[in-house]
Amino acid sequence: MSTFKTALRMALAHPFYLLIYTVFISLMGVFIAASVSWNSSQLTEYKPYDANVIVVDRDGSDLSRALTKHLGSRFDLVTGVGDDTYDLADALSKSNSAKGSADCVFFIPEGFEDDLVAAARAGESLPKLDVTYGAGTMAAALSSAEASRWISLAGAAAALEPTASNGDVAKAAEHAAAKRAEVQIERVKVDSAAAATLESYFNFGAYAIISSVIVSVGLVFSGMNEPERVRRMDAGPISERQRSLAVFAAAVLTVCIWFVSSMMGVVGFAGAVAEVGVGRVCLALAATFALACTPLAVGFTLSSLGAREELLNGVGNLLGMLMTFLGGAWMPLSLMGSAVQTVAHFVPTYWVNDAISKALASDLTSTVLGDIACDLGVTALFAVAIAAAGLALARTKSHA
């Protein structure tokens, strides 16, 4: 049992990795799944993002007045603030709920109209407004982009109609800027909000399992493959069965990581588990357990290549994010291109998430159970293929 205990000590010698990758990321998944469920239930209609803006017009031209009017129609135009540095700074420093607060201030310089029209008709770069941001940087960036859009439209109108007056250019820009894409909310029908919440957690929880298992298990295997330790084991009366206990320790560690990550979701959404049913949730957990075998195989293969702590961290994070993305955890695969959807079939998270979705949201008929079994079988094949490559590398290295 000394080999088994040594392997476990290697894993527990890095508690920070277990805490961050397993506990913290799983806890983050609980909050994400809860917020997604809450936001989807609250969203009933589309409302454009709003901002409070101040426009300081130092040009007083047709184009500057048209731009001010447009910004006032798109955002809340704050008035009553003079062109004074102290007053403007005071407005930017106020909270959004305070009267006279502003997210940004636009300064339209003197000669703006003449410079814009001349630059547009000469094919030069259009002038830009001076913008000062307040605390609401997102709102300020949005309003700044809207102002840049209007200036581009005005420049295009001036270039296309060389003989048009400045007033006509302003009207053309105003007409073009008024056109907006129609936005509708498409509510996704789900059999159960509880099932959707659990599915969201298990999909994101794959990141915690993948990254934690690769790093923790990889450290165990790498430590056991250190040349000095291998020489001591070769010189000592240690049988092959005793050496294989390191693999068993890695498997135990994988089960523990999977159990902690899964139970955080089950406990966090106990009400959803009761509503969906224990049987369906157990099928979903079986899918996540099948997924845990793949990072176990990856950790073993990387250790066979001589990977150390830094490489294991990088690969664990990279594969965790990439595989969960291609599995549809970050955004639905239906919103991605055909190329991404095709590539997604070559990662285990796609098949695991498909099994989870069917287990939680479908009637468990014989056909559905067969589809789930097929998904789990494909997932297991990924682990077998990667482990076989690792065994081949280990055998080659031992004979070298």
Salt bridges, closest charged atoms under 4 A:
GLU45 OE2 - LYS47 NZ 4.00
ASP62 OD1 - ARG65 NH2 2.77
ASP83 OD1 - ARG58 NH2 2.95
ASP90 OD2 - LYS94 NZ 3.60
GLU146 OE2 - HIS70 NE2 2.82
GLU146 OE2 - ARG149 NH1 3.27
GLU146 OE2 - ARG180 NH2 2.35
GLU174 OE2 - LYS69 NZ 3.35
GLU226 OE1 - ARG229 NH1 3.30
GLU228 OE1 - ARG231 NH2 2.69
ASP234 OD1 - ARG243 NH2 2.48
ASP354 OD2 - LYS358 NZ 3.08
ASP363 OD1 - ARG280 NH2 3.59
ASP371 OD2 - LYS358 NZ 3.80
